[in-house]
Amino acid sequence: MIGSAPLEAEESHLVRSAARGDRAAQQVLFNRHQRGVMGYCLLASNGDRERALELTQETFLRALSSLGQLQEPGRFRSWLFSIAANLCRGRGAQEARRREILAVAQLSLDATPGGNEDPQEREARITLVQRLLSRLRDPDVRAVVSLKYGEPEHTTREIASRLGLPHGTVTSRLVRFRAAIKRELLRTMLEEAS
């Protein structure tokens, strides 16, 4: 690219000045790269402008506050986008984990959704139940839970009839499962807080 060397030299100079606290240099770097970072964050946020703006701001806050750690000032742009990518990935993982926690909470409260449940939410809930079922050691509880929360879902009376169990036994096995979910939810929340 013709003329890229002077631009790279100017960028390196700006980065070194910004690292020393030069507010004007920091502003120039922000103005120069803000649209690109915002575009990247917008794509990573599935078009959610508010979240993309928040991620863009966090990217620049982190980048500008740690400019002294950048070994090669000429690589500022790629370093900046690495920060954005890590933030977007991290935020996506946090949100996925939060959705999983909410799904676990919903199961633990036995808030079985009605017929108007979104197919994606239903699929996520079934996947979550299968993951939780894989951790269950008790095959009797596993049988009841898979009928209660599986595809298709059964009422406790239908489960009792199908498995040849008293209704109270089905109910108590579901209570044991929900207690296990509550323990899992508490453990997860404690991990998130630390």
PyMOL commands that set and color helices and strands:
alter all, ss='L'
color gray80, all
select helices_A, chain A and resi 4-19+23-44+49-65+67-69+73-108+119-135+139-149+156-163+167-193
alter helices_A, ss='H'
color red, helices_A
deselect
rebuild
show_as cartoon
